[in-house]
C-alpha cells in the first residue's frame, strides 16, 4: 500500500479552509458544490491546486523553503521515523501510530503551541459547552 496519497490527504486536512478557498477561486466551485463532489472527483481537483497561484501554492512553497532551510536535527522521537518514505504493504501498528503522530505534530507544533494533550471529542465538546 502506498502512503503518498495518505500524506497528501493529511496535508489537505491540515489546510482544509485554504483548499476549499482555492477550490472556489480556481475551479469556481462553491463550498457546497466542492463538498458535494465524490472523493475521487474532489481529490483529483485538489491535488492540482499547488500548480495554480493561490493559498495552497503559497503554503506548499513556504513549507518547501522551511524544509530546505531547516537543519535536520534528530530532536523528534525515534518512532516518528518508523515510516519509510517509499511504498508500504501491510503497515504495522507502530507505522500507523507514527503517521498519526507526524500529522499531530505538524498541525500542532509544540514549539509554536506548547505541549498539549489529546482528549476524546465528546470530552472536548462537553468542556466547550460548560466552559470548563
N, C-alpha and C positions, 0 to 999 in steps of 0.2 A: 504494500500500500504506500503510495507516495504521499508525503505530508506537505508538499509545497502548497497545495490548494488550502490546507488547513491553516498554514501560516498566513496566507492571503486573507482567508476568512476571518481569522482572529484580528488581523490588522484592520480590516473593514469594520469589525465590531468596535474596535477601539476608537475609530474615527467616523462613526456612523453618521453624525449630523453633517460632516463635510462631504461624505459620499452622497448622501441624499441631496445636499445642496448642489453638488456638481451634476448629479443626475438631472436635476431641474434645469440648471444653466446650460449644460452641454447637450444633453439628449432631449431637452424640452419635455420632460416628464414631471408632472406634479407629484408631490409626495405620495398622494393616494394612488396615483397611477403606477408609480415605481414600486410601491409595496404590493400592488395587485399583480405584478408580473410573477411568472413561475420562477422558481430558484434558478434554473438554467438560463432563462432569459435575463434575469436581473444580474446574475454573476457575469454573463458574457458582456453586458454593457459596462458593469462596474470595473472589471479588470482593465478596460480600455481608458479609464479616467486619467491615469498618470500621463497619458500621451497628449492630453489637452491642457491648455493653460487654465488653471483653476486651483481650488483649495487642495485637492488631492495631490496634484503635481507639486505644489509648494511643500506639502508635508513630506512627500517622498524625497524630494531634493534635499530638504533640511535634514532628514534622517540619514541620508547617504553622506552628506557633508559631516555630520556629527560622528558617524561611524568611522569615516576615514580619518577624522581629526583626533578622535579619542584613542589614547593608548590602550592596548588590550591588556588590562590588568586582571589577574586571577582573583578578584575580590568577590565574585559571586560564588555561591556554594557549588561544590563539585557536581551535585545532582542536576544542576541546570544544564550541564554539558553532556548529560546522558543521552540526548537525542542527536544523532548524527545528521548532517545536512543532506545526505543522499536519501534514496528510497528506503523505506522500512516496510517489511512484511511482518504482519502479526506483532504489533507493538506490545512491549511488556508493560506491566502496571507502572513500573518506575519511569518508563519513557512517557507514558500518558501524564503522570504527575509532573514530570519535568516540563512538558509543554504547557500545562496549566500554570505552573509556577512562573515560567517565562512570560506568559501573557499577563499574569497578575503584576509582575514586577515592571513590565513595560508600561502597563496602564497606570499603575500607582508606584512610581519610582520612589523608593524610601528616601533618597537624597532630597527629593523635591517635596514629598508629602509627609515624611517621617514614618515611623513604624505604625502598622495598623493590624487589626485582627479581622478575620473573615467570620461573618456571622450568617446564619441562615436567613433567607429573605423574609420569612414570617416574623422573625425576631426583629429585624431592621424595621419592617413596616409598623410593628407594634410600638417600637421606640419612637418612630416619627410621629405616629398618631398621638401618643401620650406625652411627647416632648421629653422623654426620659433621657 
